[in-house]
Amino acid sequence: MRVTILVLACLLIATALPCHAQAPASPESLMKKILTAVENNDYAAFVADGTPEFKAGLTPQMLEGVSTQLVGRMKQGYECLSLGELKQQGFKTYLWKMVIKDGGDDALIKMVMKDGLVAGFWIQ
């Protein structure tokens, strides 16, 4: 009887846990995923890891505008170099220098995160 109860308790605990618990994505991997979404003008991928406010504040047309401006340069290749991170008002802000291989101006990437989700993303 005790063995049955113990097995039942273990089964209940196991079913309550997610089958494939994953560690949160690193800021760098999220940044790369978002840049790929910009290159492909893929709105769903761009907002996939965003907060509800991030998703609500960005339209597919806004992404298309950014994508149109950058995709030609990005397709020539680029490298992102970390400039560090900041804590600001309960958020983590990550900064990268984007060196685009077309020889033109570099860009600054700023990604703001809260609770493992993207709350803001800018390329300047």
CYANA upper distance limits for C-alpha pairs under 8 A (distance plus 0.5 A):
  1 MET  CA      5 ILE  CA      6.83
  2 ARG  CA      6 LEU  CA      6.61
  3 VAL  CA      7 VAL  CA      6.58
  4 THR  CA      8 LEU  CA      6.54
  5 ILE  CA      9 ALA  CA      6.53
  6 LEU  CA     10 CYS  CA      6.69
  7 VAL  CA     11 LEU  CA      6.68
  8 LEU  CA     12 LEU  CA      6.70
  9 ALA  CA     13 ILE  CA      6.74
 10 CYS  CA     14 ALA  CA      6.56
 11 LEU  CA     15 THR  CA      6.66
 12 LEU  CA     16 ALA  CA      6.78
 13 ILE  CA     17 LEU  CA      7.08
 15 THR  CA     19 CYS  CA      8.41
 24 PRO  CA    116 GLY  CA      6.84
 25 ALA  CA     29 SER  CA      6.85
 25 ALA  CA     30 LEU  CA      6.92
 25 ALA  CA    116 GLY  CA      8.06
 26 SER  CA     30 LEU  CA      6.80
 27 PRO  CA     31 MET  CA      6.60
 27 PRO  CA     94 TYR  CA      7.98
 28 GLU  CA     32 LYS  CA      6.73
 29 SER  CA     33 LYS  CA      6.63
 30 LEU  CA     34 ILE  CA      6.67
 30 LEU  CA     49 ASP  CA      8.21
 31 MET  CA     35 LEU  CA      6.69
 31 MET  CA    111 MET  CA      7.86
 32 LYS  CA     36 THR  CA      6.70
 33 LYS  CA     37 ALA  CA      6.79
 33 LYS  CA     45 ALA  CA      8.03
 33 LYS  CA     46 PHE  CA      8.03
 34 ILE  CA     38 VAL  CA      6.75
 34 ILE  CA     45 ALA  CA      7.48
 34 ILE  CA     46 PHE  CA      5.61
 35 LEU  CA     39 GLU  CA      6.75
 36 THR  CA     40 ASN  CA      6.69
 37 ALA  CA     41 ASN  CA      6.10
 37 ALA  CA     42 ASP  CA      5.25
 37 ALA  CA     43 TYR  CA      7.34
 37 ALA  CA     45 ALA  CA      6.15
 37 ALA  CA     46 PHE  CA      5.70
 38 VAL  CA     42 ASP  CA      7.02
 38 VAL  CA     46 PHE  CA      7.55
 38 VAL  CA     63 LEU  CA      7.47
 38 VAL  CA     64 GLU  CA      8.49
 38 VAL  CA     66 VAL  CA      7.78
 38 VAL  CA     67 SER  CA      5.65
 38 VAL  CA     71 VAL  CA      7.81
 39 GLU  CA     67 SER  CA      6.58
 39 GLU  CA     70 LEU  CA      8.08
 39 GLU  CA     71 VAL  CA      5.69
 39 GLU  CA     74 MET  CA      7.48
 39 GLU  CA     75 LYS  CA      8.03
 40 ASN  CA     67 SER  CA      8.11
 40 ASN  CA     71 VAL  CA      8.48
 41 ASN  CA     63 LEU  CA      7.13
 41 ASN  CA     64 GLU  CA      6.37
 41 ASN  CA     67 SER  CA      6.25
 42 ASP  CA     46 PHE  CA      6.67
 43 TYR  CA     47 VAL  CA      6.82
 43 TYR  CA     60 PRO  CA      6.13
 43 TYR  CA     63 LEU  CA      7.19
 44 ALA  CA     48 ALA  CA      6.28
 45 ALA  CA     49 ASP  CA      8.38
 47 VAL  CA     54 PHE  CA      7.72
 47 VAL  CA     55 LYS  CA      6.11
 49 ASP  CA    117 LEU  CA      6.04
 49 ASP  CA    118 VAL  CA      6.45
 50 GLY  CA     54 PHE  CA      6.06
 50 GLY  CA     55 LYS  CA      6.58
 50 GLY  CA    117 LEU  CA      5.60
 50 GLY  CA    118 VAL  CA      4.82
 50 GLY  CA    119 ALA  CA      6.39
 50 GLY  CA    120 GLY  CA      8.47
 51 THR  CA     55 LYS  CA      6.84
 51 THR  CA    114 LYS  CA      8.43
 51 THR  CA    117 LEU  CA      6.11
 51 THR  CA    118 VAL  CA      6.40
 51 THR  CA    119 ALA  CA      5.98
 52 PRO  CA     56 ALA  CA      6.60
 53 GLU  CA     57 GLY  CA      6.48
 53 GLU  CA    119 ALA  CA      7.64
 54 PHE  CA     58 LEU  CA      6.96
 54 PHE  CA    118 VAL  CA      7.68
 54 PHE  CA    119 ALA  CA      5.82
 54 PHE  CA    120 GLY  CA      6.80
 55 LYS  CA     59 THR  CA      8.37
 58 LEU  CA     62 MET  CA      6.84
 58 LEU  CA     63 LEU  CA      7.86
 59 THR  CA     63 LEU  CA      7.16
 60 PRO  CA     64 GLU  CA      6.64
 61 GLN  CA     65 GLY  CA      6.77
 62 MET  CA     66 VAL  CA      7.08
 63 LEU  CA     67 SER  CA      6.46
 64 GLU  CA     68 THR  CA      6.46
 65 GLY  CA     69 GLN  CA      6.91
 66 VAL  CA     70 LEU  CA      6.77
 67 SER  CA     71 VAL  CA      5.91
 68 THR  CA     72 GLY  CA      8.13
 70 LEU  CA     74 MET  CA      6.51
 71 VAL  CA     75 LYS  CA      6.46
 72 GLY  CA     76 GLN  CA      7.57
 73 ARG  CA     77 GLY  CA      7.88
 73 ARG  CA    100 ILE  CA      7.31
 73 ARG  CA    101 LYS  CA      8.32
 73 ARG  CA    102 ASP  CA      6.91
 74 MET  CA     78 TYR  CA      6.67
 74 MET  CA    100 ILE  CA      7.09
 76 GLN  CA    100 ILE  CA      7.94
 76 GLN  CA    101 LYS  CA      6.58
 76 GLN  CA    102 ASP  CA      6.75
 77 GLY  CA    100 ILE  CA      6.60
 77 GLY  CA    101 LYS  CA      5.89
 77 GLY  CA    102 ASP  CA      8.12
 78 TYR  CA     98 MET  CA      7.10
 78 TYR  CA     99 VAL  CA      5.94
 78 TYR  CA    100 ILE  CA      4.69
 78 TYR  CA    101 LYS  CA      5.90
 79 GLU  CA     98 MET  CA      6.20
 79 GLU  CA     99 VAL  CA      5.72
 79 GLU  CA    100 ILE  CA      7.03
 79 GLU  CA    101 LYS  CA      8.42
 80 CYS  CA     96 TRP  CA      6.39
 80 CYS  CA     97 LYS  CA      6.00
 80 CYS  CA     98 MET  CA      4.96
 80 CYS  CA     99 VAL  CA      6.78
 81 LEU  CA     96 TRP  CA      5.74
 81 LEU  CA     97 LYS  CA      5.56
 81 LEU  CA     98 MET  CA      6.98
 81 LEU  CA     99 VAL  CA      8.36
 82 SER  CA     94 TYR  CA      8.46
 82 SER  CA     95 LEU  CA      6.63
 82 SER  CA     96 TRP  CA      4.89
 82 SER  CA     97 LYS  CA      6.92
 83 LEU  CA     94 TYR  CA      8.18
 83 LEU  CA     95 LEU  CA      5.70
 83 LEU  CA     96 TRP  CA      5.58
 83 LEU  CA     97 LYS  CA      7.11
 84 GLY  CA     94 TYR  CA      6.59
 84 GLY  CA     95 LEU  CA      6.18
 84 GLY  CA     96 TRP  CA      7.85
 85 GLU  CA     92 LYS  CA      7.33
 85 GLU  CA     93 THR  CA      5.93
 85 GLU  CA     94 TYR  CA      4.92
 85 GLU  CA     95 LEU  CA      6.61
 86 LEU  CA     92 LYS  CA      6.25
 86 LEU  CA     93 THR  CA      5.51
 86 LEU  CA     94 TYR  CA      7.04
 87 LYS  CA     91 PHE  CA      6.33
 87 LYS  CA     92 LYS  CA      5.27
 87 LYS  CA     93 THR  CA      6.77
 88 GLN  CA     92 LYS  CA      6.73
 88 GLN  CA     93 THR  CA      7.52
 90 GLY  CA    114 LYS  CA      7.98
 91 PHE  CA    112 VAL  CA      7.03
 91 PHE  CA    113 MET  CA      6.25
 91 PHE  CA    114 LYS  CA      5.74
 92 LYS  CA    112 VAL  CA      6.18
 92 LYS  CA    113 MET  CA      5.73
 92 LYS  CA    114 LYS  CA      7.08
 93 THR  CA    110 LYS  CA      7.31
 93 THR  CA    111 MET  CA      6.16
 93 THR  CA    112 VAL  CA      4.86
 93 THR  CA    113 MET  CA      6.83
 94 TYR  CA    110 LYS  CA      6.30
 94 TYR  CA    111 MET  CA      5.70
 94 TYR  CA    112 VAL  CA      6.83
 95 LEU  CA    108 LEU  CA      7.64
 95 LEU  CA    109 ILE  CA      6.16
 95 LEU  CA    110 LYS  CA      5.30
 95 LEU  CA    111 MET  CA      7.10
 96 TRP  CA    108 LEU  CA      6.46
 96 TRP  CA    109 ILE  CA      5.56
 96 TRP  CA    110 LYS  CA      7.21
 97 LYS  CA    106 ASP  CA      7.43
 97 LYS  CA    107 ALA  CA      6.51
 97 LYS  CA    108 LEU  CA      5.47
 97 LYS  CA    109 ILE  CA      6.81
 98 MET  CA    106 ASP  CA      6.11
 98 MET  CA    107 ALA  CA      5.43
 98 MET  CA    108 LEU  CA      6.48
 98 MET  CA    109 ILE  CA      7.30
 99 VAL  CA    105 ASP  CA      8.23
 99 VAL  CA    106 ASP  CA      5.39
 99 VAL  CA    107 ALA  CA      7.21
100 ILE  CA    104 GLY  CA      7.38
100 ILE  CA    105 ASP  CA      7.91
100 ILE  CA    106 ASP  CA      6.60
100 ILE  CA    107 ALA  CA      8.33
107 ALA  CA    123 ILE  CA      6.90
107 ALA  CA    124 GLN  CA      5.88
108 LEU  CA    122 TRP  CA      8.40
108 LEU  CA    123 ILE  CA      6.14
108 LEU  CA    124 GLN  CA      5.58
109 ILE  CA    121 PHE  CA      7.89
109 ILE  CA    122 TRP  CA      6.20
109 ILE  CA    123 ILE  CA      5.11
109 ILE  CA    124 GLN  CA      6.99
110 LYS  CA    120 GLY  CA      8.30
110 LYS  CA    121 PHE  CA      6.23
110 LYS  CA    122 TRP  CA      5.68
110 LYS  CA    123 ILE  CA      7.06
111 MET  CA    118 VAL  CA      7.50
111 MET  CA    119 ALA  CA      8.10
111 MET  CA    120 GLY  CA      6.09
111 MET  CA    121 PHE  CA      4.98
111 MET  CA    122 TRP  CA      7.03
112 VAL  CA    118 VAL  CA      6.46
112 VAL  CA    119 ALA  CA      5.82
112 VAL  CA    120 GLY  CA      5.33
112 VAL  CA    121 PHE  CA      6.87
113 MET  CA    117 LEU  CA      5.92
113 MET  CA    118 VAL  CA      5.03
113 MET  CA    119 ALA  CA      5.60
113 MET  CA    120 GLY  CA      7.47
114 LYS  CA    118 VAL  CA      7.05
114 LYS  CA    119 ALA  CA      6.78
